[in-house]
């Protein structure tokens, strides 16, 4: 079978509902497979294009007692600046702060970050996706817990721009 014939077969299979084609001619054998899954049925998702960073952070992230000042025996948490940027998860998966359990975290509270710097890893379908910063700033809060599932568009970090 010639290369051009194989290309035509692949194009035809892609346009059809055939999931597998097997052709044998003498000692030549070719198998062409195609997955037909509905992403919503398979547990996948098709995210809408939403920015990963959003300004400003709502004051709802402060504890209610600290926000009202009522019934607070402990000192109030430091106020979150109004120009804070929220780094959000671009996908569903498992959030990891470090490349492996025995390695240090990519970033910690107080660390200065720059665009392109890896902030965390999100594992989705056995793929480890490095989440990089799109802004310069200082990490003021890590919102997501290490080794926990995160949802699409869930807040991961609070960053104070520099």
LOTOR-894962 format. One line per field, with one value per residue: z, x, y of N, C-alpha, C, O, CB in turn; residue in one letter; residue number from 1. Coordinates in nm, 4 decimals. Glycine has a CB too. Layout:
N
npz: c(Z  ...)
npx: c(X  ...)
npy: c(Y  ...)
capz: c(Z  ...)
capx: c(X  ...)
capy: c(Y  ...)
cpz: c(Z  ...)
cpx: c(X  ...)
cpy: c(Y  ...)
opz: c(Z  ...)
opx: c(X  ...)
opy: c(Y  ...)
cbpz: c(Z  ...)
cbpx: c(X  ...)
cbpy: c(Y  ...)
residuo: c(A  ...)
num: c(NUM  ...)
This chain:
162
npz: c(0.0000  -0.0784  0.0368  -0.0144  -0.0397  0.2199  0.3564  0.2470  0.3476  0.6236  0.6300  0.5437  0.7502  0.9670  0.8984  0.9244  1.1193  1.1931  1.4141  1.4140  1.1774  1.0009  0.7836  0.5843  0.3666  0.2307  0.3682  0.4738  0.7103  0.8418  1.0961  1.1817  1.4248  1.5947  1.8384  1.9632  2.1618  2.3612  2.5046  2.7352  2.8345  2.8939  3.1169  3.0763  2.9960  2.8384  2.8477  2.8735  2.7272  2.9692  3.1575  3.3389  3.5404  3.7589  3.8527  4.0944  4.4077  4.5905  4.9030  5.0458  5.0979  5.3380  5.6829  5.8288  6.0889  6.1223  5.9223  6.0102  6.2614  6.4961  6.7969  6.8146  6.9383  6.8710  6.7108  6.4280  6.0922  5.8502  5.6306  5.3016  5.0115  4.7846  4.5178  4.4528  4.2698  4.1529  4.1052  3.9072  3.8592  3.5495  3.4705  3.5474  3.8022  4.0007  4.2479  4.2990  4.4990  4.4756  4.2752  4.3427  4.6271  4.7981  4.7345  4.7515  4.7701  4.4742  4.4944  4.7768  5.0413  5.0330  4.8462  4.5555  4.2298  3.8725  3.5281  3.3516  3.5396  3.7137  3.9115  4.0260  3.9937  3.8045  3.7969  3.5462  3.4128  3.4198  3.3248  3.3942  3.4400  3.4196  3.5832  3.4982  3.5959  3.4938  3.5570  3.7296  4.0703  4.4247  4.6211  4.8298  4.9490  4.9674  4.8415  4.7643  4.8854  4.9147  4.7110  4.6609  4.4984  4.2403  4.0887  3.7637  3.7116  3.9803  4.2633  4.3268  4.4143  4.5760  4.4560  4.4986  4.2934  4.1623)
npx: c(0.0852  0.0532  0.1872  0.0210  -0.2280  -0.2643  -0.2825  -0.5257  -0.6996  -0.6838  -0.7923  -1.0521  -1.1417  -1.1342  -1.3452  -1.5612  -1.7764  -1.6395  -1.4547  -1.2318  -1.0038  -0.8744  -0.6359  -0.5028  -0.2558  -0.0922  0.2258  0.1953  0.0430  -0.1956  -0.3335  -0.5794  -0.6921  -0.9493  -1.0689  -1.3920  -1.5349  -1.7594  -1.6731  -1.8035  -1.9368  -1.7234  -1.6175  -1.4610  -1.3904  -1.4789  -1.3341  -1.4431  -1.3003  -1.1480  -0.9940  -0.6939  -0.6042  -0.7416  -0.8642  -1.0002  -0.9339  -1.1991  -1.3212  -1.4319  -1.2677  -1.1503  -1.1691  -1.4958  -1.5395  -1.3104  -1.3476  -1.5703  -1.4926  -1.5996  -1.6238  -1.3580  -1.0883  -0.8281  -0.5412  -0.6143  -0.6057  -0.3558  -0.4453  -0.5648  -0.4210  -0.5853  -0.5220  -0.4677  -0.3944  -0.5571  -0.4499  -0.5698  -0.6903  -0.6316  -0.7517  -0.9178  -0.8061  -0.5412  -0.3835  -0.0489  0.2107  0.4830  0.7470  0.7843  0.7181  0.9434  1.0753  1.1296  0.8671  0.7434  0.6821  0.6497  0.4731  0.5461  0.7489  0.8982  0.7737  0.7951  0.6964  0.6439  0.7590  0.7381  0.4640  0.3143  0.2013  -0.0455  -0.2062  -0.3621  -0.5446  -0.3269  -0.1240  0.1214  0.0924  0.2636  0.2016  0.2394  0.3458  0.1884  0.2351  0.4332  0.5195  0.4453  0.3941  0.1212  -0.0600  -0.1305  -0.3845  -0.5046  -0.4889  -0.2107  -0.1804  -0.4517  -0.7741  -0.8587  -1.0783  -1.1790  -1.0985  -1.0692  -0.9472  -0.5997  -0.3628  -0.2825  -0.1587  0.0487  0.0963  0.4066)
npy: c(-0.1173  0.2213  0.5358  0.7590  0.6356  0.5458  0.7890  0.8845  0.6922  0.7473  1.0079  0.9500  0.7804  0.9593  1.1278  0.9662  0.7418  0.5232  0.3272  0.1649  0.0285  -0.2379  -0.3589  -0.6130  -0.7237  -0.9653  -0.9724  -0.7244  -0.5138  -0.2938  -0.0951  0.1248  0.3350  0.5106  0.7265  0.7670  0.9599  1.1342  1.4322  1.5268  1.3051  1.1410  1.2504  1.4648  1.8098  2.1130  2.3979  2.7363  3.0280  3.1966  3.4516  3.3758  3.5319  3.7718  4.0877  4.3104  4.1388  4.0087  4.1343  3.9298  3.7198  3.7561  3.6580  3.6472  3.7556  3.9127  4.0955  4.2361  4.3042  4.2216  4.0288  3.9259  3.7741  3.7245  3.8798  4.0864  3.9626  4.0540  4.3165  4.2610  4.3842  4.6118  4.5951  4.3350  4.0372  3.7501  3.4276  3.1810  2.8434  2.6914  2.4608  2.1465  1.9318  1.7820  1.9658  2.0546  2.1760  2.1393  1.9834  1.7162  1.4989  1.5092  1.7399  2.1006  2.3544  2.5210  2.7963  3.0178  3.1920  3.5327  3.5146  3.6585  3.6762  3.6231  3.6777  3.3742  3.2090  2.9023  2.8216  2.6181  2.2745  2.1111  1.8143  1.6401  1.3890  1.2060  1.3659  1.6046  1.9327  2.2280  2.5266  2.8500  3.1791  3.4801  3.7344  3.9861  3.9924  3.9546  3.6720  3.6580  3.4969  3.1496  2.9769  2.7284  2.3915  2.1690  1.8782  1.8382  1.8154  2.0468  2.2815  2.4029  2.7387  2.7935  2.9700  2.9888  3.1211  3.4346  3.7335  4.0114  4.2766  4.4031)
capz: c(0.0000  -0.0908  0.1376  -0.0499  -0.0084  0.3659  0.3912  0.2099  0.4446  0.7505  0.6109  0.5368  0.8853  1.0498  0.8616  0.9446  1.2548  1.2099  1.5233  1.3877  1.0462  0.9913  0.6470  0.5688  0.2298  0.2373  0.4933  0.5138  0.7951  0.8968  1.1829  1.2080  1.5320  1.6226  1.9556  1.9503  2.2934  2.3884  2.6184  2.8559  2.8869  2.9410  3.2366  3.0368  2.9957  2.7351  2.9188  2.8001  2.7466  3.0820  3.2003  3.4570  3.6419  3.7687  3.9521  4.2221  4.4909  4.6739  5.0456  5.1057  5.1333  5.4770  5.7747  5.8547  6.2145  6.1024  5.8353  6.0875  6.3814  6.6123  6.8607  6.7667  7.0463  6.8111  6.6302  6.2939  5.9844  5.7741  5.5228  5.1667  4.9286  4.6881  4.3820  4.4499  4.1532  4.1871  4.0078  3.9070  3.7908  3.4120  3.4394  3.6574  3.8280  4.1365  4.2691  4.3700  4.5194  4.4475  4.1675  4.4026  4.7715  4.8687  4.6828  4.8076  4.6924  4.3692  4.5531  4.9117  5.0753  5.0422  4.7310  4.4392  4.1084  3.7463  3.4212  3.3049  3.6528  3.7512  4.0431  4.0780  3.8922  3.8131  3.7283  3.4836  3.3276  3.4240  3.2691  3.4921  3.3702  3.4970  3.5749  3.5037  3.6269  3.3827  3.6112  3.8312  4.1976  4.5468  4.6703  4.9640  5.0086  4.8911  4.8749  4.7477  4.9659  4.8380  4.6834  4.6646  4.3694  4.2132  3.9791  3.6654  3.7548  4.1259  4.3081  4.3771  4.4828  4.5709  4.4214  4.5040  4.1823  4.1957)
capx: c(0.0000  0.1334  0.1707  -0.0951  -0.3467  -0.2772  -0.3326  -0.6668  -0.7715  -0.6903  -0.8892  -1.1850  -1.1752  -1.1614  -1.4743  -1.6660  -1.8005  -1.5641  -1.3593  -1.1092  -0.9938  -0.7568  -0.6160  -0.3884  -0.2254  0.0328  0.2979  0.1674  -0.0752  -0.2119  -0.4492  -0.6070  -0.7907  -0.9974  -1.1555  -1.5159  -1.5939  -1.8160  -1.5941  -1.8835  -1.9646  -1.5988  -1.5716  -1.3746  -1.4551  -1.4355  -1.3415  -1.4621  -1.1818  -1.1616  -0.8592  -0.6444  -0.5833  -0.8547  -0.8458  -0.9340  -0.9835  -1.3113  -1.2887  -1.4946  -1.1632  -1.1139  -1.2645  -1.6093  -1.5194  -1.2069  -1.4021  -1.6624  -1.4221  -1.6774  -1.5926  -1.2288  -0.9907  -0.6948  -0.5145  -0.6718  -0.5142  -0.3186  -0.5395  -0.5220  -0.4218  -0.6952  -0.4741  -0.4247  -0.4300  -0.5853  -0.4058  -0.6734  -0.6597  -0.6805  -0.8055  -0.9553  -0.6990  -0.4879  -0.2893  0.0751  0.2960  0.6230  0.7598  0.7711  0.7009  1.0687  1.1330  1.0647  0.7590  0.7849  0.6757  0.5960  0.4273  0.6563  0.8383  0.8726  0.7600  0.8058  0.6272  0.7101  0.8055  0.6439  0.4040  0.2641  0.1711  -0.1785  -0.2109  -0.4905  -0.5404  -0.1899  -0.0301  0.1594  0.0953  0.3232  0.1261  0.3375  0.2966  0.1757  0.2601  0.5371  0.4595  0.4861  0.2902  0.0781  -0.1388  -0.1528  -0.5229  -0.5316  -0.4083  -0.1275  -0.2291  -0.5974  -0.8375  -0.9001  -1.1734  -1.1481  -1.1199  -1.0586  -0.8348  -0.4849  -0.2700  -0.3030  -0.0316  0.0531  0.1820  0.5207)
capy: c(0.0000  0.3410  0.6409  0.8415  0.5568  0.5457  0.9222  0.8903  0.6089  0.8213  1.1157  0.8893  0.7325  1.0772  1.1846  0.8666  0.6936  0.3986  0.3434  0.0895  -0.0326  -0.3249  -0.4069  -0.7032  -0.7639  -1.0412  -0.9463  -0.5865  -0.4990  -0.1597  -0.0785  0.2658  0.3446  0.6456  0.7301  0.8430  0.9816  1.2653  1.4781  1.5434  1.1718  1.0818  1.3206  1.5753  1.9392  2.2056  2.5245  2.8603  3.1108  3.2886  3.4869  3.3066  3.6339  3.8609  4.1917  4.2928  4.0308  4.0508  4.1285  3.8122  3.6238  3.7788  3.5964  3.7355  3.8285  4.0140  4.1990  4.3194  4.3463  4.1800  3.9012  3.8795  3.7725  3.7198  3.9983  4.0796  3.9240  4.1716  4.3484  4.2235  4.5045  4.6165  4.5686  4.1954  3.9565  3.6111  3.3280  3.0778  2.7183  2.6884  2.3285  2.0577  1.8362  1.7781  2.0765  2.0212  2.2933  2.1058  1.8856  1.5831  1.5139  1.5363  1.8644  2.2201  2.4154  2.6136  2.9299  3.0290  3.3264  3.6275  3.5014  3.7423  3.5955  3.6955  3.6045  3.2534  3.1279  2.7969  2.8436  2.4917  2.1740  2.0523  1.6850  1.6130  1.2704  1.1522  1.4632  1.7056  2.0606  2.3365  2.6519  2.9580  3.3127  3.5742  3.8679  4.0032  4.0295  3.8839  3.5814  3.6987  3.3887  3.0270  2.9453  2.5850  2.2998  2.0774  1.7424  1.8351  1.8446  2.1840  2.2978  2.5059  2.8767  2.8036  3.0524  2.9130  3.2117  3.5786  3.7972  4.1577  4.3192  4.4911)
cpz: c(0.0000  0.0133  0.1109  -0.0179  0.1425  0.4127  0.3620  0.3062  0.5768  0.7406  0.6110  0.6740  0.9749  1.0223  0.8913  1.0923  1.2822  1.3196  1.4975  1.2496  1.0424  0.8493  0.6444  0.4223  0.2322  0.3710  0.5437  0.5953  0.8485  0.9790  1.2115  1.3113  1.5557  1.7428  1.9255  2.0882  2.2995  2.5113  2.7467  2.9173  2.9464  3.0640  3.2033  3.0427  2.8808  2.7974  2.8251  2.8231  2.8537  3.1274  3.3291  3.5719  3.6410  3.8760  3.9834  4.2979  4.5801  4.8208  5.1144  5.1445  5.2766  5.5665  5.8116  5.9813  6.1982  6.0175  5.9130  6.2132  6.5078  6.6647  6.8212  6.8798  6.9926  6.7333  6.4885  6.1925  5.9064  5.6577  5.3883  5.0805  4.8223  4.5460  4.3639  4.3251  4.2009  4.0743  4.0190  3.8276  3.6488  3.3744  3.5660  3.6774  3.9739  4.1470  4.3494  4.3790  4.4833  4.3390  4.2158  4.5547  4.8483  4.8220  4.7461  4.7138  4.5854  4.4232  4.6918  4.9339  5.0951  4.9245  4.6209  4.3169  3.9860  3.6382  3.3720  3.4156  3.6902  3.8942  4.1085  3.9615  3.9144  3.7291  3.6763  3.3880  3.3092  3.3562  3.3736  3.4178  3.4611  3.4744  3.5988  3.5338  3.4994  3.4269  3.7028  3.9600  4.3126  4.5914  4.8107  5.0298  4.9123  4.9341  4.8691  4.8359  4.8756  4.8265  4.6914  4.5261  4.3593  4.0918  3.8816  3.7237  3.9074  4.1624  4.3678  4.4625  4.4774  4.5522  4.4308  4.3921  4.2293  4.0989)
cpx: c(0.0896  0.0947  0.0453  -0.2248  -0.3728  -0.3326  -0.4815  -0.7513  -0.7901  -0.7923  -1.0320  -1.2309  -1.2109  -1.2987  -1.5912  -1.6838  -1.7267  -1.4602  -1.2286  -1.1168  -0.8652  -0.7505  -0.4904  -0.3773  -0.0907  0.1003  0.2787  0.0386  -0.0787  -0.3415  -0.4628  -0.7195  -0.8255  -1.0904  -1.2761  -1.5765  -1.6482  -1.7434  -1.6753  -1.9177  -1.8394  -1.5447  -1.4786  -1.4516  -1.4012  -1.4465  -1.3662  -1.3385  -1.2082  -1.0212  -0.8219  -0.6268  -0.7013  -0.8255  -0.9797  -0.9944  -1.0938  -1.2730  -1.3524  -1.3918  -1.1159  -1.2136  -1.3730  -1.5894  -1.4158  -1.2607  -1.4950  -1.5975  -1.4939  -1.6304  -1.4587  -1.1267  -0.8477  -0.6693  -0.5689  -0.5644  -0.4779  -0.4147  -0.4801  -0.5309  -0.5316  -0.6510  -0.4278  -0.4770  -0.4511  -0.5363  -0.5047  -0.6296  -0.7155  -0.7456  -0.8488  -0.8394  -0.6594  -0.3752  -0.1687  0.1617  0.4407  0.6301  0.7521  0.7641  0.8277  1.1382  1.0618  0.9558  0.8163  0.7882  0.6137  0.5483  0.5494  0.7533  0.7977  0.8702  0.7695  0.7333  0.7096  0.7598  0.6968  0.5961  0.3613  0.2488  0.0271  -0.1771  -0.3524  -0.4732  -0.3977  -0.0868  -0.0047  0.1827  0.1526  0.2413  0.2250  0.2696  0.2891  0.2057  0.3820  0.4687  0.5164  0.3670  0.2503  -0.0091  -0.1454  -0.2908  -0.5507  -0.4376  -0.3336  -0.1939  -0.3813  -0.6546  -0.8742  -0.9921  -1.1215  -1.1861  -1.1193  -0.9353  -0.7257  -0.3929  -0.3243  -0.1663  -0.0480  0.1468  0.2934  0.5276)
cpy: c(0.1234  0.4456  0.7237  0.7672  0.5548  0.6805  0.9343  0.8072  0.6832  0.9337  1.0613  0.8426  0.8506  1.1379  1.0898  0.8326  0.5626  0.4197  0.2697  0.0275  -0.1131  -0.3789  -0.4923  -0.7412  -0.8347  -1.0203  -0.8023  -0.5823  -0.3563  -0.1574  0.0705  0.2709  0.4901  0.6379  0.8165  0.8561  1.1224  1.3173  1.4938  1.4082  1.1094  1.1525  1.4356  1.7056  2.0187  2.3439  2.6420  2.9463  3.2167  3.3247  3.4151  3.4053  3.7296  3.9637  4.2527  4.1751  4.0845  4.0417  4.0086  3.7067  3.6428  3.7060  3.6971  3.8183  3.9391  4.1280  4.2915  4.3736  4.3021  4.0451  3.8441  3.8891  3.7762  3.8477  3.9785  4.0406  4.0488  4.1917  4.3101  4.3481  4.4972  4.5841  4.4239  4.1246  3.8138  3.5222  3.2132  2.9558  2.7207  2.5557  2.2567  1.9606  1.8367  1.8791  2.0274  2.1461  2.2667  1.9984  1.7407  1.6009  1.5507  1.6639  1.9841  2.2740  2.5083  2.7564  2.9217  3.1714  3.4166  3.6212  3.5989  3.6526  3.6851  3.6158  3.4862  3.1627  3.0268  2.8212  2.7124  2.3944  2.1308  1.9252  1.6640  1.4961  1.2187  1.2418  1.5700  1.8369  2.1686  2.4629  2.7644  3.0906  3.3959  3.7165  3.8668  4.0426  3.9494  3.7981  3.6276  3.5920  3.2707  2.9778  2.7951  2.5025  2.2034  1.9403  1.7318  1.8638  1.9924  2.1840  2.4031  2.6417  2.8932  2.8857  2.9645  2.9995  3.3544  3.6423  3.9479  4.2030  4.4125  4.6055)
opz: c(0.0709  0.0694  0.2040  0.0264  0.1871  0.4992  0.4435  0.3423  0.6346  0.8332  0.6715  0.7106  1.0508  1.1127  0.8838  1.1787  1.3847  1.3182  1.5527  1.2083  1.0768  0.7999  0.6945  0.3605  0.2355  0.4757  0.6438  0.5554  0.8948  0.9371  1.2595  1.2885  1.5392  1.7482  1.8694  2.1283  2.2482  2.6159  2.8560  3.0396  3.0412  3.1114  3.2937  3.0895  2.8322  2.8003  2.7126  2.9297  2.8312  3.1356  3.4172  3.6885  3.5352  3.9796  3.8987  4.2555  4.6376  4.8596  5.2333  5.2170  5.3316  5.5304  5.8241  5.9822  6.2541  6.0378  5.8863  6.2667  6.6174  6.5857  6.7967  6.9142  7.0600  6.6940  6.4362  6.2046  5.8964  5.5947  5.3650  5.0755  4.7758  4.4621  4.2687  4.2808  4.2801  3.9595  4.1261  3.7404  3.6293  3.2608  3.6773  3.5803  4.0599  4.0658  4.4549  4.2790  4.4618  4.3132  4.1383  4.6058  4.9522  4.8660  4.7896  4.5947  4.6030  4.4009  4.7211  4.8552  5.1653  4.9051  4.5956  4.3021  3.9948  3.6561  3.3532  3.3884  3.6975  3.9858  4.2302  3.8467  4.0282  3.6088  3.7518  3.2928  3.1974  3.3325  3.4350  3.3427  3.5670  3.3605  3.7051  3.5018  3.4097  3.3458  3.7472  3.9590  4.3007  4.5984  4.9000  5.1511  4.7918  5.0500  4.9595  4.8577  4.7726  4.9213  4.7255  4.4450  4.4573  4.0047  3.9137  3.7792  3.9583  4.0991  4.4492  4.5699  4.3879  4.6226  4.3792  4.3955  4.3234  4.1098)
opx: c(0.1901  -0.0149  -0.0288  -0.3216  -0.4873  -0.4201  -0.5561  -0.8620  -0.8988  -0.8711  -1.1216  -1.3467  -1.3076  -1.3614  -1.7073  -1.6152  -1.7502  -1.3866  -1.1250  -1.2223  -0.7586  -0.8469  -0.3854  -0.4744  0.0136  0.0411  0.3385  -0.0627  0.0227  -0.4445  -0.3691  -0.8283  -0.7429  -1.1796  -1.2640  -1.6594  -1.5881  -1.7503  -1.6215  -1.9268  -1.8492  -1.4364  -1.4229  -1.5653  -1.2908  -1.5549  -1.3163  -1.2776  -1.2811  -0.9359  -0.9055  -0.6338  -0.7542  -0.7680  -1.0687  -1.0952  -1.0821  -1.1999  -1.3281  -1.4249  -1.0486  -1.3305  -1.3465  -1.6187  -1.4317  -1.2241  -1.4992  -1.6403  -1.4536  -1.6001  -1.4479  -1.0827  -0.7568  -0.7634  -0.5691  -0.4482  -0.5590  -0.4593  -0.3602  -0.6360  -0.5663  -0.7340  -0.3557  -0.5892  -0.3723  -0.5772  -0.5220  -0.5432  -0.8337  -0.7898  -0.8199  -0.7810  -0.7331  -0.2827  -0.1845  0.1836  0.5161  0.5311  0.7169  0.8003  0.8203  1.2495  0.9473  0.9533  0.9232  0.8849  0.5356  0.5790  0.6439  0.8322  0.6791  0.9543  0.7538  0.7108  0.8308  0.7994  0.5788  0.6764  0.3705  0.2790  -0.0174  -0.1511  -0.4495  -0.3956  -0.3540  0.0261  -0.0986  0.2792  0.0969  0.2150  0.2865  0.1526  0.3724  0.2025  0.4276  0.3711  0.6208  0.2539  0.3346  -0.0302  -0.1634  -0.3109  -0.6139  -0.3222  -0.3857  -0.2562  -0.4338  -0.5897  -0.9154  -0.9835  -1.0321  -1.2949  -1.1641  -0.8306  -0.7538  -0.3496  -0.4007  -0.0707  -0.1439  0.2656  0.2763  0.6161)
opy: c(0.1280  0.4434  0.7551  0.8289  0.5613  0.6849  0.9886  0.8473  0.6823  0.9535  1.1202  0.8628  0.8434  1.1932  1.1302  0.8873  0.4985  0.5183  0.3070  -0.0207  -0.0620  -0.4374  -0.4523  -0.7850  -0.7695  -1.0466  -0.7629  -0.6396  -0.3041  -0.2102  0.1343  0.2180  0.5798  0.5532  0.9254  0.7744  1.2168  1.2528  1.4760  1.3968  1.0316  1.1183  1.4978  1.7097  1.9943  2.4020  2.6457  2.9378  3.3132  3.2364  3.3954  3.3664  3.7640  3.9306  4.2453  4.1187  4.1927  3.9507  3.9880  3.6129  3.5557  3.6932  3.8167  3.9378  4.0475  4.2437  4.4116  4.4759  4.3412  3.9557  3.7240  3.9987  3.8248  3.9167  3.8671  4.0796  4.1408  4.0958  4.3252  4.4120  4.3887  4.5492  4.3940  4.1490  3.7622  3.5396  3.1551  2.9641  2.7489  2.5382  2.3007  1.9126  1.8849  1.8791  1.9661  2.2143  2.3616  1.9298  1.6518  1.7069  1.6162  1.6927  1.9721  2.2429  2.5667  2.8293  2.8312  3.2610  3.3805  3.7137  3.6198  3.5638  3.8069  3.4961  3.4973  3.0494  3.0611  2.8390  2.6968  2.4269  2.1155  1.9274  1.6693  1.5041  1.1914  1.1987  1.6207  1.8510  2.1974  2.5015  2.7736  3.1116  3.3833  3.8091  3.7614  4.1177  3.8852  3.8461  3.6356  3.5948  3.2882  2.9414  2.7405  2.5393  2.1606  1.8925  1.6258  1.9299  2.0545  2.0975  2.4815  2.6572  2.9959  2.8721  2.8765  2.9576  3.3906  3.6098  4.0053  4.1710  4.4900  4.6904)
cbpz: c(0.1225  -0.2299  0.1403  -0.1998  -0.0615  0.4337  0.3147  0.0656  0.4685  0.7880  0.4796  0.4388  0.9467  1.0271  0.7147  0.8658  1.2779  1.0755  1.6526  1.4951  0.9328  1.0964  0.5456  0.6588  0.1317  0.1237  0.4738  0.3897  0.9124  0.7825  1.3159  1.0755  1.6617  1.4982  2.0795  1.8509  2.4065  2.4100  2.5847  2.8249  2.7771  2.8312  3.3299  2.8961  3.1282  2.6019  2.9967  2.8448  2.6139  3.1997  3.2190  3.4264  3.6181  3.7992  3.9040  4.3053  4.5750  4.6453  5.1141  5.0097  5.0379  5.5100  5.9018  5.8659  6.3258  6.0364  5.7173  6.1240  6.3818  6.5775  6.8292  6.6436  7.1333  6.7191  6.6265  6.2553  5.8906  5.7236  5.5243  5.1076  4.8620  4.6905  4.3479  4.5759  4.0414  4.2133  4.0332  3.8499  3.8691  3.3176  3.3640  3.6278  3.7413  4.1740  4.3426  4.2984  4.6626  4.5765  4.0955  4.3613  4.8269  4.8518  4.5272  4.8347  4.7850  4.2475  4.4629  5.0179  5.2037  5.1687  4.6773  4.4248  4.1084  3.7073  3.3041  3.2184  3.7756  3.7380  4.0311  4.1533  3.8993  3.7644  3.8235  3.4095  3.1919  3.3592  3.1368  3.5726  3.3223  3.4575  3.6790  3.3720  3.7316  3.3228  3.6873  3.7886  4.1921  4.6616  4.6714  4.9572  5.0445  4.9167  4.7811  4.5991  5.0658  4.9026  4.7809  4.7669  4.3500  4.1900  4.0328  3.5308  3.6995  4.1911  4.4112  4.2608  4.4187  4.7005  4.2790  4.6464  4.0748  4.1945)
cbpx: c(-0.0968  0.1196  0.2941  -0.0911  -0.3312  -0.1398  -0.2555  -0.6865  -0.6959  -0.5514  -0.8611  -1.1852  -1.0569  -1.0545  -1.4739  -1.6343  -1.9499  -1.4956  -1.4203  -1.0866  -0.9974  -0.7623  -0.6053  -0.4029  -0.2239  0.1273  0.4466  0.1567  -0.0746  -0.2144  -0.4349  -0.6458  -0.7383  -1.0701  -1.0797  -1.6154  -1.4907  -1.9730  -1.5292  -2.0116  -2.0209  -1.4955  -1.5020  -1.3176  -1.4346  -1.5218  -1.2146  -1.5931  -1.1398  -1.2458  -0.8474  -0.5114  -0.4504  -0.9846  -0.7466  -0.9436  -0.8699  -1.4362  -1.3330  -1.5961  -1.0454  -1.1102  -1.1928  -1.7374  -1.4761  -1.0821  -1.4766  -1.7865  -1.4051  -1.8257  -1.6979  -1.1827  -1.0109  -0.6797  -0.3630  -0.7360  -0.5778  -0.1747  -0.5761  -0.6094  -0.2848  -0.7595  -0.3603  -0.4723  -0.3194  -0.7368  -0.2556  -0.8034  -0.7167  -0.5674  -0.7021  -1.0911  -0.5782  -0.4382  -0.3589  0.1521  0.2877  0.6951  0.8898  0.8916  0.6469  1.1622  1.1222  1.1696  0.6625  0.6903  0.5949  0.7017  0.3377  0.7312  0.8372  0.9798  0.6263  0.9554  0.5961  0.8235  0.8418  0.7094  0.2841  0.1286  0.2705  -0.2900  -0.1680  -0.5453  -0.6021  -0.1870  -0.0844  0.2871  -0.0457  0.4726  0.0068  0.4154  0.3871  0.0357  0.1368  0.6438  0.3102  0.5311  0.3401  0.0015  -0.2817  -0.0382  -0.6167  -0.5161  -0.4963  0.0108  -0.1666  -0.6511  -0.9630  -0.7769  -1.3134  -1.2230  -1.2511  -1.0518  -0.8816  -0.4063  -0.1282  -0.3747  0.0155  0.1019  0.0984  0.6538)
cbpy: c(-0.0001  0.3984  0.7321  0.8801  0.4135  0.5165  1.0300  0.8410  0.4766  0.8783  1.1904  0.7720  0.6521  1.1819  1.2208  0.7403  0.6750  0.3546  0.2948  -0.0197  0.0742  -0.4420  -0.2881  -0.8307  -0.6407  -1.0008  -0.9742  -0.4938  -0.6028  -0.0510  -0.1620  0.3438  0.2795  0.7080  0.7831  0.7750  0.9573  1.2595  1.6086  1.6214  1.0820  1.0844  1.2244  1.5527  2.0132  2.1926  2.5472  2.9346  3.1776  3.2256  3.6377  3.2350  3.7098  3.7835  4.2986  4.4206  3.9681  3.9650  4.2561  3.7523  3.6364  3.9307  3.5444  3.6542  3.7323  3.9524  4.1361  4.2407  4.4964  4.1738  3.8026  3.9618  3.6491  3.5965  4.0287  4.2148  3.8158  4.1597  4.4983  4.1063  4.5242  4.7527  4.6634  4.1221  3.9637  3.5890  3.2802  3.1333  2.5984  2.7171  2.2446  1.9810  1.8667  1.6353  2.1951  1.9053  2.3392  2.0575  1.9070  1.4885  1.3880  1.4200  1.8701  2.3300  2.4932  2.6041  3.0262  2.9890  3.3244  3.6041  3.3564  3.8550  3.5176  3.7196  3.6982  3.2901  3.2183  2.6557  2.9368  2.5113  2.0511  2.1526  1.5677  1.7387  1.3015  1.0166  1.5261  1.6623  2.0997  2.3588  2.6564  2.9669  3.3815  3.5667  3.9193  4.1101  4.0115  3.9855  3.4315  3.8312  3.4375  2.9171  3.0186  2.5434  2.2225  2.0643  1.6442  1.9366  1.7574  2.2768  2.3374  2.4796  2.9271  2.6625  3.1574  2.8534  3.2047  3.6324  3.7556  4.2104  4.3885  4.4135)
residuo: c(X  X  X  X  X  X  X  X  X  X  X  X  X  X  X  X  X  X  X  X  X  X  X  X  X  X  X  X  X  X  X  X  X  X  X  X  X  X  X  X  X  X  X  X  X  X  X  X  X  X  X  X  X  X  X  X  X  X  X  X  X  X  X  X  X  X  X  X  X  X  X  X  X  X  X  X  X  X  X  X  X  X  X  X  X  X  X  X  X  X  X  X  X  X  X  X  X  X  X  X  X  X  X  X  X  X  X  X  X  X  X  X  X  X  X  X  X  X  X  X  X  X  X  X  X  X  X  X  X  X  X  X  X  X  X  X  X  X  X  X  X  X  X  X  X  X  X  X  X  X  X  X  X  X  X  X  X  X  X  X  X  X)
num: c(1  2  3  4  5  6  7  8  9  10  11  12  13  14  15  16  17  18  19  20  21  22  23  24  25  26  27  28  29  30  31  32  33  34  35  36  37  38  39  40  41  42  43  44  45  46  47  48  49  50  51  52  53  54  55  56  57  58  59  60  61  62  63  64  65  66  67  68  69  70  71  72  73  74  75  76  77  78  79  80  81  82  83  84  85  86  87  88  89  90  91  92  93  94  95  96  97  98  99  100  101  102  103  104  105  106  107  108  109  110  111  112  113  114  115  116  117  118  119  120  121  122  123  124  125  126  127  128  129  130  131  132  133  134  135  136  137  138  139  140  141  142  143  144  145  146  147  148  149  150  151  152  153  154  155  156  157  158  159  160  161  162)
